[in-house]
Amino acid sequence: MKKLVLTGAAGRLGSHLREPLTKLSDELVSTDIADNVGKLYEGEAFVKADLAKLDEMVDVLKGADMVVHFGAIGDEAPWDDILQSNIIGAYNVWEAARINGLRRVVYASSIHAVGMHPRNVAIDTDVAHRPDTFYGLAKCFAEDLGSLYWDKFTLESVHLRILSAAQVTNARALGSWLSYDDLIQLVTRSIDTPTVAHTIIYGVSNNDRSPVNNENAAFLGYRPKDNAEQFATQILAEEAPQDLNDPTYLYHGGPFAAVVPGNSGLATMNIVDDKKIT
């Protein structure tokens, strides 16, 4: 490819994707609402842009072949915030991609699009949307938006329903963990697979306790290598007894399934900020 765009480049996951993505195109344009992303890698440029402004998205996607869309609010938030950043922002990315003739959008979707399915039921990529929050609802919107733009404009998209791409700090993560190496592989396969149409795939490592099934998206060639079982002995020894009346433990969305919409789902998750610093 000549040009690849990464939104959300200043975020934690974006920080781990930037360098690998420079290897997949002549030019990587990293973009975010932040003022900068630190030192740039060889072949990388930075453009400050707001997802909520269509004209800025049109400008940043000019000349691009594909966009890896990891921008927007990464937590549950009040409706008006989610609307601007995650819903209007998604529309602006897809519409700017259409205007500029891009081939594909690779989108950071989430387990929270289906977070209210019971946790004791293994789910595949064909299950109905059951969002657990406004955040999850926005992911449903973007997945359906991708379907619409494929059917109407043959704009391809891969929707990565990420479970938990963070250090393993609790028992739920023994099944939901997505390592950074597997994240990089997942995004790479979503880019270099010749034809994807409109595809949904779960972003999860090769965990013994994984609660999801990626068989329908096996054609992408994503074969995760890491397994959270290596952390099981320590995590289970430290884990407090689970309250089976708490939605946190009953649904795929975990803590997001338990919060009142508009309130942070990450607040109780002890996420380690291991953002890659350039």
ZAMARGU-4260 file (C-alpha; in steps of 0.2 Angstrom, whole numbers, plus 5000, padded with zeros to 4 digits):
<rodrens>
0) 5000/5000/5000 | 5005/5018/4997 | 4996/5026/5012 | 4988/5019/5028 | 4979/5029/5041
5) 4978/5025/5060 | 4965/5034/5070 | 4967/5034/5089 | 4986/5034/5087 | 4988/5043/5104
10) 4979/5029/5113 | 4986/5014/5122 | 4982/5001/5109 | 4986/5014/5095 | 5003/5016/5103
15) 5007/4997/5101 | 5001/4997/5083 | 5010/5012/5076 | 5027/5004/5073 | 5020/4988/5065
20) 5009/4997/5053 | 5024/5007/5046 | 5030/4990/5039 | 5013/4988/5029 | 5013/5004/5018
25) 5025/5017/5011 | 5017/5030/5023 | 5008/5028/5039 | 4998/5043/5044 | 4994/5043/5063
30) 4980/5054/5068 | 4972/5059/5085 | 4963/5073/5093 | 4979/5074/5104 | 4992/5087/5100
35) 5005/5074/5096 | 5010/5055/5098 | 5028/5058/5103 | 5043/5053/5092 | 5038/5047/5075
40) 5044/5031/5067 | 5052/5030/5050 | 5038/5032/5037 | 5026/5039/5049 | 5018/5056/5049
45) 5006/5064/5062 | 4990/5074/5058 | 4979/5081/5072 | 4961/5079/5067 | 4944/5077/5076
50) 4933/5062/5072 | 4918/5072/5074 | 4922/5084/5059 | 4919/5076/5042 | 4929/5088/5033
55) 4945/5084/5044 | 4942/5066/5041 | 4940/5068/5022 | 4957/5078/5022 | 4967/5065/5032
60) 4960/5050/5022 | 4965/5058/5005 | 4976/5046/4995 | 4974/5032/5008 | 4971/5014/5003
65) 4964/5008/5020 | 4961/5016/5037 | 4963/5007/5054 | 4950/5015/5065 | 4954/5014/5083
70) 4949/5032/5088 | 4935/5038/5099 | 4931/5036/5118 | 4937/5019/5124 | 4925/5018/5139
75) 4906/5020/5144 | 4902/5039/5144 | 4887/5051/5144 | 4876/5049/5129 | 4881/5066/5121
80) 4900/5061/5122 | 4897/5044/5114 | 4886/5051/5101 | 4899/5064/5095 | 4915/5054/5096
85) 4909/5036/5093 | 4894/5037/5082 | 4896/5052/5072 | 4914/5049/5072 | 4912/5032/5065
90) 4900/5039/5051 | 4913/5052/5047 | 4927/5039/5045 | 4916/5028/5033 | 4909/5042/5023
95) 4927/5050/5021 | 4933/5033/5016 | 4919/5032/5003 | 4922/5049/4997 | 4941/5046/4995
100) 4939/5028/4987 | 4947/5018/5001 | 4946/5000/4999 | 4944/4995/5018 | 4941/5000/5035
105) 4948/4990/5050 | 4938/4995/5065 | 4941/4992/5084 | 4924/4985/5088 | 4921/4977/5105
110) 4913/4963/5115 | 4902/4976/5122 | 4892/4976/5106 | 4886/4959/5112 | 4890/4961/5131
115) 4873/4956/5138 | 4873/4938/5131 | 4875/4926/5146 | 4893/4922/5150 | 4890/4904/5152
120) 4885/4903/5133 | 4899/4903/5121 | 4895/4915/5107 | 4901/4916/5089 | 4901/4930/5077
125) 4883/4928/5071 | 4875/4931/5088 | 4862/4946/5088 | 4868/4962/5095 | 4865/4964/5114
130) 4874/4980/5119 | 4878/4982/5137 | 4881/5001/5137 | 4880/5017/5126 | 4898/5012/5121
135) 4892/4995/5116 | 4877/5002/5106 | 4890/5013/5097 | 4899/4998/5092 | 4883/4990/5085
140) 4880/5005/5075 | 4897/5005/5067 | 4896/4986/5063 | 4879/4989/5054 | 4887/5005/5046
145) 4900/4994/5039 | 4887/4982/5033 | 4878/4996/5024 | 4893/5003/5016 | 4898/4986/5010
150) 4881/4982/5002 | 4879/5000/4994 | 4897/5005/4990 | 4908/4989/4991 | 4918/4997/5004
155) 4925/4982/5014 | 4927/4982/5033 | 4933/4971/5047 | 4926/4973/5064 | 4937/4967/5078
160) 4927/4963/5093 | 4940/4966/5106 | 4937/4957/5123 | 4951/4964/5134 | 4968/4970/5126
165) 4976/4974/5143 | 4987/4965/5156 | 4978/4950/5165 | 4973/4956/5182 | 4957/4946/5185
170) 4949/4930/5182 | 4938/4936/5168 | 4953/4941/5158 | 4959/4922/5158 | 4947/4920/5145
175) 4946/4938/5137 | 4964/4942/5136 | 4971/4949/5119 | 4990/4951/5120 | 4998/4965/5110
180) 5007/4953/5099 | 4990/4945/5095 | 4982/4962/5092 | 4996/4966/5080 | 4993/4949/5071
185) 4974/4952/5070 | 4976/4969/5063 | 4989/4963/5050 | 4978/4949/5044 | 4963/4961/5043
190) 4974/4972/5031 | 4983/4959/5021 | 4969/4947/5018 | 4964/4949/4999 | 4946/4950/5001
195) 4936/4952/5017 | 4919/4960/5012 | 4910/4964/5029 | 4918/4953/5042 | 4916/4952/5061
200) 4930/4943/5071 | 4933/4942/5090 | 4949/4950/5096 | 4955/4937/5109 | 4971/4927/5111
205) 4972/4908/5111 | 4966/4906/5129 | 4960/4890/5136 | 4945/4898/5144 | 4940/4909/5129
210) 4921/4912/5129 | 4920/4916/5110 | 4921/4906/5093 | 4930/4914/5078 | 4927/4899/5067
215) 4916/4910/5055 | 4931/4922/5052 | 4945/4908/5051 | 4948/4913/5032 | 4957/4929/5038
220) 4971/4918/5044 | 4971/4925/5062 | 4980/4911/5073 | 4983/4919/5090 | 4998/4912/5099
225) 4997/4918/5117 | 4987/4910/5131 | 4982/4918/5147 | 4982/4902/5156 | 5000/4906/5161
230) 4993/4918/5173 | 4979/4907/5180 | 4988/4900/5196 | 4992/4918/5203 | 4976/4926/5197
235) 4964/4913/5204 | 4973/4912/5221 | 4971/4931/5223 | 4953/4932/5216 | 4939/4935/5229
240) 4923/4924/5228 | 4911/4930/5215 | 4894/4937/5219 | 4882/4927/5207 | 4869/4941/5208
245) 4882/4954/5201 | 4880/4956/5182 | 4899/4958/5181 | 4900/4939/5183 | 4885/4934/5173
250) 4887/4942/5156 | 4901/4943/5143 | 4902/4962/5145 | 4909/4960/5163 | 4909/4976/5173
255) 4901/4985/5158 | 4886/4974/5160 | 4884/4980/5178 | 4885/4999/5176 | 4871/5011/5174
260) 4873/5018/5156 | 4883/5034/5155 | 4895/5028/5169 | 4912/5022/5167 | 4914/5003/5164
265) 4933/5004/5166 | 4933/5012/5184 | 4933/4995/5193 | 4944/4985/5180 | 4962/4990/5186
270) 4968/4993/5169 | 4987/4994/5168 | 4992/5009/5158 | 5007/5001/5148 | 5006/5013/5133
275) 5021/5011/5122 | 5032/5027/5123 | 5042/5032/5108
</rodrens>
